[in-house]
């Protein structure tokens, strides 16, 4: 089989699962910083963030060792960008932290109360640039190496035949404002000036829709990644969920779906009580991508057969469990979802010290069908 | 090795209490390790603390789901295997509920004599936080073995009353104690918190 044929086979497999059909086998979507180690066992997380091109090469070689994985790896890391995307600072292994610990996002809240008016009057993009300036980031630090990005994307497709699941990522307004403002100050704003916050969120949502729909029409991605994190049912009650989260999630996703893609809801945190809201989307238009904190049995009960679900081998099992634990969990997922409308995945990314044997166990369980 | 989890929303005084307890451990000739997670706040200056001979481990906040499992459990494992630690003081993110930490403890494979949860309530902000993040505050209070109402020296009587009322509704079996972390911790509270003094 040529790489192009392999790519097309994988693409078909993933598209079928996303459309709630039954593919030739369940697609496998696994990726994360641990993949640097499978080809380079001595590598540390400082290599991952401080030697990104070397790390990308190691990750490529790891994927060659695991050809059953269907989807593209996380590549082209911009170490300062990991903080900047949250309007925060970042501490990196091998720089501020010991060499083999995970990076830390340090929330400092550069956004002021008056900046809600800046968003409303001048737009979110304008403020975003200003916030990065306040944090001391330079354009040079944050500008991706476009030539290199193009080169590795080509390599992913033409050498490895791997499929990119999402083409574009948007962090929901409630999440991005809480990071830019800092959680503590943001929650105070929600209590003291909720209408102003909502007005700013509306502006952010409109900007997302404008840029997102343009991108979807030009690039035609399989899905667009919509990031949700801290504001699940363990933080927000239903009134605040509807007011500050759901109305914008719905509006943005509806617009993206109408533009011709699927909405991939990356759901970090716990969302059990609010799952039924996602049934409002038309059948087969979304992917629900939980991180293992939401009850997977409940996800299947509420959303199974209505939207594709990725799930959800917990990071704790991947990192701390045995191969048998991982195999059993993956088998449990397959029994729960069957072969249709399901993608085998880790809950969020594979954690940094997950042993290769555990990845192989998840793959073996999936290949059994 | 004992585990003491100190929860409470950002700004409720977790770091100050952690530091006071660590100092008390040192004074009593016990070895404490501090595990902090910095989500949403500038946390402890770990370098400074290391220079002061405390053992401090920072946990990661890159991703909520991976953090606790990927960092907390292996760190606990390491503390148990490589250090002689009497007490681990765990200060999770202010946005964490203790239940998620306890659930991941099943992956810990070392000895653990006890787990105790102290929840701090800031009476100056509790009413508004309870309104905005009801589930989080509810869980932090419900899962507490001991509830401390901080800032009692600056809070109005009505704010303290309100904090007591919220706590009593959620966790009626635990009588909250009012403290000011600007002052030295009361002996009775230390006796309640420090495991070798009181815990079963």
Interface residues (C-beta under 8 A of the other chain):
Chain A: X82 X97 X101 X102 X103 X104 X105 X106 X107 X108 X182 X183 X184 X187 X188 X190 X191 X192 X229 X230 X233 X234 X235 X236 X237 X240 X268 X269 X291 X292 X293 X314 X315 X316 X317 X319 X320 X321 X347 X348 X349 X351 X352 X353
Chain B: X9 X10 X11 X38 X39 X40 X41 X42 X58 X60 X61 X62 X63 X64 X65 X66 X67 X68 X69 X70 X71 X73 X74 X94 X95 X97 X100 X104 X107 X125 X128 X129 X131 X132 X133 X134 X135 X136 X139
